[in-house]
């Protein structure tokens, strides 16, 4: 089972895809988790998501964890299919709970009451590419799969 999860096409395109997604998500996760980049930090973000947005505590917690640790894991290429699936569900939730009523476009000129879902669709598209093809070159997943393959080859040689 773990082989299917970490299997990756060892190519440059997937490296670029996962680094783009990870590097775009990390500042958002750092806002929520650490209070960096003008964010509120873990406690205040959790309070905002549960009280103002009325999300269940566990969902609010997962939002913060997925955006922060998911982004870091994407950058390093660790368990990328799992994190990508989590990101897809997270951003589908964001679209349907906070963005769909504001239409497609982001609030570029500050005239809408909220953000549209175009950014979220881009995130979902990048995450789907990783879900389908894996982490790509220079990933921890790639190293793990190579070690598993080498250990299987050694066992075959011994037998």
N, C-alpha and C positions, 0 to 999 in steps of 0.2 A: 504493500500500500504506500509506504513512504517513497518508494521509487517513482511511483506515478505522480506523487505530489511535487517532488523536487526535480524530476526529469526536465531538461531544458534544451532548447535549440541553442547551441553555443555560437551565437552570432552577434554582430555589432548592433543591429537594429533593436534587439531586445535590451541590450545594455543601455542604449540611448533612451528607449521607452521607459525603463524602470528608473533611470537616473532623473529623467524629466519629471516623472510622476512623484518620485520621492522628494526631490528638491523643491517642487511646487507645494507639496503638502506639508513638508517639515515646518516652515514658518507658521503655518496655521495651527499645527499641532503644538509648536513651542509657545504660541500665544495662550492656548488653552491649558497646557500642562505646566509651563514655567513662568508665564506672565511676560515673556519676551515680546519684542516688536509691538509694544502697546497693548498686549493682551492682559487678561485679568488673573491668570493663574488657575490652578486646579480647583481650589475651593470656590472661588467666585464664579468660575465658569460652570461648575457643577450646580451651584445655586441658581444661576441664571437659566440654565437649561431645564431644571426641574420646576422652578417657580414661575418664571415668565413664559417659557415655552410649554410648560406642563408635561414634560417628558418623564417617564418613569426613571427612578434613580439609576437602575441598571443600564438603561439605554443611554442616559447622559454620560455615565461612566465609560461605556463602550465608545461613544463618540470621541472622547478625549484620548482614550487608549489607542484606538485605531488610527487617528490622525497623527499621533506622536510616534508611537512604537511601530506602527505600520510603515510610516515614512522612513524611519531609520532602517527597518528591515528591508525595505525596497532598495534603498541606497546600497546596502551591503549585499543584497541578493540572497536573503535568508528566508526560506519558506514563502517565497513570493506568490505562489498560487493561493495559499491560504489568506495572506494579507490582501491580495487583489480581490478575492471574493468578498472579504469583509468590507473593503472600500467600495465595491460595487453596491452592496446592500446599504451601506451608510449613505452614499450619495443618492440612491433611489429614495431613501427615506427623507433626505433633505429636499429633494425635488417635490415629493408629495406632501410634505408637512409645511414647507416654508416658501417654496419658489413658484410652484405651478400657477398660483393665482396672479403672479406678476408677469406672466408671459415668458417668452423665449429670451429676450435680451437682458443683459446685465444693466444695472442702473448707472450707466455711464455719466449722465448729466444730473443726477440727483432729483429727477422729476417723478420717479415711481416711489411707492411706499416700501418697496423691497426689491430684492434682486431676482432677475429671471434665471432660468436654468441652463443657459448656454455653457457656463463654466463647469457645471456639474456633469453635463453630457460629455465634455472633453475628458474629464477625470474618469468617467465610466468607460469611455472608449480606450484610453490608455490602460486602465486596469484590466479590461477584457483581453487586450493583446497579451498582457503578461499571463493572465489566467490560461489562455490557449497555448502560448508558446514557451512559457517559462521565463527565467530570469536573464538568460543570455550569458555573454562573456563576463569573465572576472566576477563571478558570483559565488557566494558560499554554497549555494545549491549545486553549482557546477563542480566545485571541489568535492562535495559529499558524494555526488553520483560517481565521480571518477574513483574515489576511494572504495566505494561499494563494488564497482566493476573490477577494480584491481584485486580486491579480496576474493571475489567470486572466481576470477581467473587463477589465483593462487590455489584455491581449493580444488579446482579442476586439475591443475598440474599435479597436485599431491595425490589425487585419486588415480 
